Amino acid sequence: MRETELRRMIAEEFLSVIQDPRVERTRKHSLETILVIALLAVICGADSFVAMETYAKSREEWLATFLDLKGGVPSHDTFGRVFAALNPMMLAEAFRRWTESMAGSSKEKLIAIDGKTLRRAFKHAGDGVFVHMVSAWSSVNGVVLGQVKTDEKSNEITAIPTLLDLIEVKSALVTIDAAGAQIAIAEKIVDKGGDYLLTVKGNQPTLHDQMVQHFEGVGRFYNKFERAETHDRAHGREETRRVEVSHAIEEIHSAERWPKLATLIHVESTRTVKGETSIEHRYYISSRRALSAKKALAAVRSHWSIENELHWVLDVAFCEDDSRVRAGNAAANFSAVRQLALGLLKKRTEAKCGIKIRRQRAGWEPKFLLQTIGLPLSD
């Protein structure tokens, strides 16, 4: 595909859903130019609006070969004002289209939903109210499908239904931790043609107690469970996970409240580190009946990938927790750019190095950078 066609695709297919918040007569740079420079800069290591401007100035002549820079390089104030004013839902939708276009198809659709607090991005300077992002993560493809902003972690319950409206969950198994184990959320997933797998803890005390009794109490003596087991040993740690799956829903008195509840899951994890052993029991409910013990354990473990492959990488490779971007919608929009940058970099699997090195290589090699976003240099 030629360079001009790719630019058109980015502008029309991805960014066309974003409404420019600026007054038309005051626009010196196109929204496409600002967002593409921001993405390229973040891929190459920028962690602030000043860094975006500095990057653009250092690459101005090269950027002008495929972007409209008749108005010069956008200033850090321009980046900041645009990011603060942009509707984060629109930007999330644009990036969702981008990531889905590169995710490819997979028979197994697993979507993990989880939240992350931006530790230094207060809603207002010094008020102690952190910005909290709730993201949907494709566990199979390793890309972010969408995200929404909430002011506090407790608001995940209201943010998750909004996020579900943004993404396609038909035929997918959606995994959510205990904060999202709500009947209304389960109904939303089922209504959209998906299945849920929800963690059950103390926030659902009656259901939790009934499941403990079912798997560990008298229920063990007359119920037939399907079982599976895995063993892992690495870095001085040994862990055994045992999973039990039951379809005896009639023994859970509150089962009828949960839409299409079909499967009960119990996971026992035994971990030994430096000679000390600990045991943890976790419980899950799911609307998917065709969920074997082996598949149930795989789905539970895949949910952890949003922490290990998204949140942890954003902190380590992108230093997200150190970001002080906070004005207006800037924190949410900057986070969306980081997530898109990470998704694009993860696709460069032929580069046998970590994300940090891939970011550095993108800064060193323009061809590598443009190939990363699907926009190669013209011959």
PENOR-V490446 format. One record per residue. N is the residue number from 1. PHI is phi in radians with two decimals (NA if undefined). PSI is psi in degrees with one decimal (999 if undefined). NEAR is the number of other ideal C-beta (glycine too) atoms within 10 Angstrom. Layout:
# PENOR-V490446
N|PHI|PSI|NEAR, N|PHI|PSI|NEAR
This chain:
# PENOR-V490446
1|NA|133.0|10, 2|-1.23|158.9|10, 3|-0.98|-43.6|15, 4|-1.13|-36.6|10, 5|-1.17|-38.9|9, 6|-1.18|-38.8|16, 7|-1.09|-41.1|16, 8|-1.11|-41.2|12, 9|-1.07|-44.9|16, 10|-1.09|-44.3|20, 11|-1.24|-44.2|16, 12|-1.57|-41.6|11, 13|-1.51|-31.9|13, 14|-1.81|-54.5|20, 15|-1.52|-7.5|21, 16|-1.16|-19.8|12, 17|-1.39|-8.7|17, 18|-1.63|126.1|19, 19|-1.53|124.6|10, 20|-1.20|120.2|16, 21|-1.36|-6.4|15, 22|-1.50|153.7|17, 23|-1.19|131.6|7, 24|-1.00|-41.4|6, 25|-1.22|-14.5|5, 26|-1.71|0.2|6, 27|-1.38|117.5|14, 28|-1.69|-25.5|13, 29|-2.28|145.6|21, 30|-1.23|154.0|18, 31|-1.10|-36.9|17, 32|-1.02|-46.3|19, 33|-1.07|-45.3|20, 34|-1.10|-45.4|24, 35|-1.28|-37.3|25, 36|-1.18|-42.6|20, 37|-1.08|-43.6|24, 38|-1.02|-45.1|24, 39|-1.12|-47.0|22, 40|-1.05|-42.5|25, 41|-1.11|-43.3|25, 42|-1.16|-41.6|24, 43|-0.97|-38.9|24, 44|-1.50|1.2|22, 45|2.10|-2.7|17, 46|-1.15|136.8|26, 47|-2.23|13.9|18, 48|-2.74|168.9|17, 49|-1.23|-32.9|25, 50|-1.10|-41.2|14, 51|-1.14|-34.6|16, 52|-1.09|-46.5|29, 53|-1.09|-43.5|21, 54|-1.08|-43.0|15, 55|-1.05|-47.8|22, 56|-1.09|-39.5|25, 57|-1.14|-38.8|12, 58|-1.23|-21.5|14, 59|-2.08|21.1|18, 60|-1.01|-47.5|14, 61|-1.07|-42.4|8, 62|-1.20|-44.0|13, 63|-1.06|-33.6|20, 64|-1.18|-12.9|13, 65|-1.32|-16.6|11, 66|-2.44|0.9|17, 67|-2.22|155.6|20, 68|-1.43|105.3|12, 69|-2.05|31.5|18, 70|-1.06|-28.5|10, 71|-1.56|9.8|12, 72|1.45|-169.5|12, 73|-1.45|133.9|21, 74|-1.06|140.5|23, 75|-1.39|165.7|17, 76|-1.09|-31.6|16, 77|-1.15|-37.6|11, 78|-1.13|-47.6|19, 79|-0.98|-46.3|26, 80|-1.10|-45.0|21, 81|-1.13|-42.9|19, 82|-1.15|-45.3|23, 83|-1.12|-35.7|26, 84|-1.23|-31.5|19, 85|-1.63|-24.5|15, 86|-1.05|140.5|25, 87|-1.25|115.1|15, 88|-1.12|-26.8|21, 89|-1.18|-38.8|20, 90|-1.18|-42.8|16, 91|-1.13|-40.2|23, 92|-1.08|-39.9|30, 93|-1.15|-41.7|17, 94|-1.08|-44.9|21, 95|-1.26|-29.6|27, 96|-1.08|-43.6|23, 97|-1.06|-41.5|14, 98|-1.10|-49.6|22, 99|-1.18|-38.0|22, 100|-1.16|-31.4|16, 101|-1.16|-24.7|12, 102|-1.86|-5.4|15, 103|-1.29|-29.8|16, 104|1.34|176.7|11, 105|-1.74|150.7|7, 106|-2.59|138.5|11, 107|-1.11|-37.2|6, 108|-1.67|119.3|13, 109|-1.95|106.7|19, 110|-2.08|124.1|20, 111|-2.12|120.5|25, 112|-1.77|131.9|25, 113|-2.02|127.8|29, 114|-2.75|160.6|23, 115|-1.94|158.6|23, 116|-2.51|131.6|22, 117|-1.56|131.5|15, 118|-1.50|102.2|23, 119|-1.08|-30.0|14, 120|-1.95|6.6|15, 121|-1.77|84.6|24, 122|-1.26|152.4|17, 123|-1.06|-45.5|15, 124|-2.32|142.8|9, 125|-0.92|123.1|8, 126|1.41|1.8|6, 127|-1.51|-7.5|8, 128|1.33|3.5|7, 129|-1.68|109.9|11, 130|-1.43|154.7|18, 131|-1.46|132.6|24, 132|-2.14|127.0|23, 133|-1.86|134.4|26, 134|-1.95|122.9|25, 135|-2.10|150.6|23, 136|-1.88|126.0|27, 137|-2.11|126.6|28, 138|-1.36|104.7|23, 139|-1.14|-30.0|25, 140|-1.37|-46.1|18, 141|-1.59|-15.6|20, 142|1.22|38.0|18, 143|-2.31|155.1|25, 144|-1.43|129.4|26, 145|-1.65|-19.4|26, 146|3.03|162.8|26, 147|-2.71|154.7|27, 148|-2.37|155.6|25, 149|-1.76|141.4|23, 150|-2.41|156.1|22, 151|-1.38|-28.5|13, 152|-2.48|156.0|13, 153|-1.03|-32.5|15, 154|-1.10|-19.8|10, 155|-1.51|7.4|16, 156|-1.02|-33.7|22, 157|-1.04|-38.6|17, 158|-1.50|-24.7|14, 159|-1.34|-33.9|22, 160|-1.08|-45.5|26, 161|-1.03|-37.3|16, 162|-1.11|-42.8|15, 163|-1.10|-40.4|24, 164|-1.10|-29.7|24, 165|-1.19|-23.8|12, 166|-1.46|-23.3|15, 167|-2.06|161.3|22, 168|-1.62|119.1|17, 169|-2.04|4.2|22, 170|-1.01|129.6|8, 171|1.22|4.2|11, 172|-1.63|154.1|23, 173|-1.75|115.6|25, 174|-1.76|119.7|30, 175|-1.83|133.0|28, 176|-2.44|144.1|25, 177|-1.35|-174.0|17, 178|-1.05|-31.3|17, 179|-1.05|-29.9|22, 180|-1.72|8.4|26, 181|-1.38|74.5|23, 182|-2.20|142.7|19, 183|-1.03|-42.7|13, 184|-1.07|-36.8|11, 185|-1.21|-41.8|23, 186|-1.06|-41.4|24, 187|-1.10|-40.1|15, 188|-1.07|-44.6|21, 189|-1.13|-46.2|27, 190|-1.14|-41.6|18, 191|-1.07|-29.5|11, 192|-1.55|7.3|15, 193|1.55|12.3|11, 194|-1.85|-178.4|21, 195|-2.13|150.6|24, 196|-1.92|152.6|28, 197|-2.37|106.9|24, 198|-1.99|138.4|28, 199|-1.34|135.1|22, 200|-1.96|118.0|22, 201|-2.30|-154.2|15, 202|-1.17|-16.5|8, 203|-1.28|-11.1|14, 204|-2.16|70.4|21, 205|-1.07|-41.1|10, 206|-1.16|-48.3|11, 207|-1.09|-42.1|23, 208|-1.07|-47.0|17, 209|-1.09|-39.2|13, 210|-1.17|-35.7|21, 211|-1.26|-37.6|24, 212|-1.04|-45.7|15, 213|-1.11|-37.9|14, 214|-1.15|-44.8|22, 215|-1.61|-31.4|21, 216|-2.04|-11.1|14, 217|-1.71|-139.9|12, 218|-1.14|-22.3|9, 219|-1.05|-24.8|18, 220|-1.14|-23.9|12, 221|-1.48|-20.0|6, 222|-2.27|-2.7|8, 223|-1.68|147.3|15, 224|-1.81|113.9|8, 225|-1.81|145.0|18, 226|-1.53|136.2|15, 227|-2.22|154.0|13, 228|-2.62|162.2|17, 229|-2.62|143.2|12, 230|-2.31|153.3|14, 231|-2.26|133.3|9, 232|-2.27|141.5|11, 233|-2.46|120.6|10, 234|-2.87|144.3|7, 235|0.91|41.7|5, 236|1.33|9.5|9, 237|-2.09|136.6|11, 238|-2.14|131.0|13, 239|-2.40|133.6|15, 240|-2.05|128.4|15, 241|-2.02|126.4|19, 242|-2.05|128.7|16, 243|-2.08|141.1|26, 244|-2.19|134.9|21, 245|-2.12|134.6|23, 246|-2.31|145.3|20, 247|-2.01|14.9|15, 248|-1.42|63.7|14, 249|-1.09|-27.9|17, 250|-1.10|-17.2|8, 251|-1.47|-8.5|15, 252|-1.73|108.8|20, 253|-1.10|-29.2|10, 254|-1.66|12.5|12, 255|-1.06|-36.0|16, 256|-1.15|-17.3|10, 257|-1.32|-21.7|12, 258|-1.71|121.8|22, 259|-1.06|125.0|15, 260|0.95|29.4|15, 261|-1.00|126.4|22, 262|-2.28|-23.2|16, 263|-2.42|135.9|21, 264|-1.94|138.7|28, 265|-2.32|136.4|26, 266|-2.22|126.1|23, 267|-2.09|124.5|22, 268|-1.90|121.5|16, 269|-1.95|122.9|15, 270|-1.93|117.4|14, 271|-2.10|132.9|15, 272|-2.12|120.1|14, 273|-2.28|120.3|12, 274|0.92|42.6|6, 275|1.45|-7.1|6, 276|-1.78|130.2|7, 277|-1.94|135.5|9, 278|-2.26|150.4|10, 279|-2.20|132.6|9, 280|-2.24|137.4|10, 281|-1.97|131.2|13, 282|-2.27|148.7|16, 283|-2.24|145.9|23, 284|-2.48|152.4|25, 285|-2.15|150.2|23, 286|-2.56|148.8|25, 287|-1.55|-5.1|21, 288|-1.57|115.3|16, 289|-1.37|-38.5|12, 290|-1.38|60.7|8, 291|-2.19|99.2|23, 292|-1.25|168.5|13, 293|-1.07|-40.4|20, 294|-1.14|-43.6|15, 295|-1.21|-35.5|16, 296|-1.10|-44.2|25, 297|-1.15|-39.0|22, 298|-1.10|-39.3|17, 299|-1.18|-41.1|23, 300|-1.09|-44.8|19, 301|-1.21|-32.6|16, 302|-1.15|-27.8|19, 303|-1.10|-32.5|23, 304|-1.18|-16.5|13, 305|-1.15|-25.0|19, 306|-1.18|-28.7|25, 307|-1.41|-45.1|15, 308|-1.36|-36.4|9, 309|-1.79|-13.4|16, 310|-2.01|-69.5|23, 311|-1.04|-46.5|19, 312|-1.14|-42.6|13, 313|-1.16|-39.2|19, 314|-1.08|-35.6|24, 315|-1.29|-43.8|14, 316|-1.41|-48.9|13, 317|-1.53|-25.1|19, 318|-2.01|-2.0|24, 319|0.89|42.3|12, 320|-1.07|-36.8|25, 321|-1.18|-15.2|15, 322|-1.59|-7.5|12, 323|-1.20|133.4|21, 324|-1.85|10.0|13, 325|-1.12|126.3|22, 326|-2.57|-20.2|18, 327|-1.10|132.3|15, 328|0.92|-126.4|16, 329|-1.62|11.1|20, 330|-1.07|-42.4|23, 331|-1.09|-44.3|27, 332|-1.14|-42.8|26, 333|-1.25|-37.3|25, 334|-1.13|-40.0|28, 335|-1.06|-40.3|27, 336|-1.11|-39.0|25, 337|-1.15|-42.0|21, 338|-1.04|-44.0|22, 339|-1.14|-40.8|26, 340|-1.13|-42.9|27, 341|-1.03|-43.9|27, 342|-1.09|-45.0|25, 343|-1.05|-41.6|22, 344|-1.16|-41.6|22, 345|-1.18|-36.2|24, 346|-1.13|-26.1|17, 347|-1.29|-14.0|18, 348|-1.48|59.3|16, 349|-1.20|-19.6|9, 350|-1.23|-18.3|5, 351|-1.44|104.5|15, 352|-1.37|68.7|8, 353|-2.79|169.0|11, 354|-1.33|175.3|13, 355|-1.09|-40.1|18, 356|-1.03|-44.3|14, 357|-1.20|-36.1|13, 358|-1.11|-38.2|23, 359|-1.10|-42.9|23, 360|-1.13|-42.4|14, 361|-1.09|-38.7|17, 362|-1.07|-36.6|26, 363|-1.24|-29.7|19, 364|-1.47|-35.5|10, 365|-2.10|102.3|12, 366|-0.96|-38.4|17, 367|-1.11|-42.5|10, 368|-1.08|-40.9|15, 369|-1.11|-48.9|22, 370|-1.19|-33.9|18, 371|-1.16|-31.0|15, 372|-1.11|-37.2|23, 373|-1.71|5.7|20, 374|1.38|27.5|15, 375|-2.28|75.1|18, 376|-1.21|156.9|15, 377|-1.15|148.0|13, 378|-1.24|152.5|8, 379|-1.22|999|5
